[in-house]
């Protein structure tokens, strides 16, 4: 199969080209038809708004995600936390170190495996999480305000399905 050349620069970019492929209609090249772009734009806009709210609580998006995860999965290790919030083990460990220094989480040795530390929210962590979550929910509600309850529920269900499908694809179809 021939490779595509960048015609402006005369450079072979090594991208295989199917010469028998039907050309893509121009309508398919618009932002409004690209699911990935639409989800990315929505995520970036919501993320920026939420980050502004969290700044009032001296929290980053990652710190908030960690606190929220620990509220639901108390006692997990930093490595497991990292997996849940899409962060490397080392980054999750550093994040936990910072949260522990701020006395928002505490860690103790796992009695079944002394190499692991169980991480849980402190009372101060719970208090901060509750306050920050109220601000985050208000921001989310402002984004959802134009939607009916049915549309909101449909959007959440759609996100669950797409998220599950993407996770399945990343795991090789398992």
Secondary structure, 3 states (H helix, E strand, C coil): CCEEEECCCCEEEEEECCCCCCCCCHHHHCHHHCHHHHHHHHHHHHHHHHHHHHHCCCCCHHHHHHHHHHHHCCCECHHHHHHHCCCCHHHHHHHHHHHHHCCCEEEEEECCEEEEEEEEECHHHHHHHHHHHHHHHHHHHHHHCCCCHHHHHHHHHHHHHHHHHHHHHHCCCC
